[in-house]
Each structure stands twice: as C-alpha cells, then as structure tokens.
Amino acid sequence: MSDELVFECELDAPVEKVWRALTVKDYLERWLKLEDAAELAVVTAEENVSLTYRWRDGGQGAVVGAEDSLVTFELSATDEGGTWFRLTHAPVTVPVAANENETGPVMMAA
C-alpha cells in the first residue's frame, strides 16, 4: 500500500499558462493557498512538462522528525488546447537506523 495521493483532471488552459501558475510565486501562492510558513524547494523541473517540489507544511520548522513531502505536477497538452494535469503527493520516508529506539521502517537480519 502506498501513501501517495494522486489527482488528475483536465484544465481549460494551455500548458504554458498552467506552468506559470506553478512556477511564478504570486500565482502559486494564490492557486495552492499556501500557509505563510510553508516551505517549498524545487527538486526537478522540465519546463511545461513536469515539476517536483519538496514541501514542508507551515509550523513544522526545524522540528526533528518533521515529514517532508514531494509534490509532482505533470502536464500534457490536450487536443482541445487545454492541459491534462496530474498531481502526485508523496511523503518522504527517511529510514530509521537499526540502533534507533524510535519506531519506523527498520530492516535487520535475524
């Protein structure tokens, strides 16, 4: 079972306009309604095709063990001049050391 969330839809706007909405800070903040303390950092980008942000929700700051997410936007042009839009939101899983006292994904030989 995966913790990924996937959302797909067709948008009535050309790929270039959707790309701007995802990459121009003022547009992105309005479109995604980001919290003031949300942190975004570009991980990968292929103009007008795909974009991945590392996302940390506001308020988590430097809290040890705070979970980051990878949010990937994939865009493709439709025959009607719109955009097929796919968003994948996946938590970043950091493995826990075998000698760590906290629970988490640990692999040890028996």
Residue, then its C-alpha position, 0 to 999 in steps of 0.5 A: m500500500s502506498d501513501e501517495l495521493v494522486f489527482e488528475c483532471e483536465l484544465d481549460a488552459p494551455v500548458e504554458k499558462v498552467w506552468r506559470a501558475l506553478t512556477v511564478k510565486d504570486y500565482l502559486e501562492r494564490w492557486l495552492k493557498l499556501e500557509d505563510a510558513a510553508e516551505l517549498a524547494v524545487v527538486t526537478a523541473e522540465e519546463n511545461v512538462s513536469l515539476t517536483y517540489r519538496w514541501r514542508d507544511g507551515g509550523q513544522g520548522a526545524v522540528v526533528g522528525a518533521e515529514d517532508s513531502l514531494v509534490t509532482f505536477e505533470l502536464s500534457a497538452t490536450d487536443e482541445g488546447g487545454t492541459w491534462f494535469r496530474l498531481t502526485h503527493a508523496p511523503v518522504t520516508v527517511p529510514v530509521a537506523a537499526n540502533e534507533n529506539e524510535t519506531g519506523p521502517v527498520m530492516m535487520a537480519a535475524 
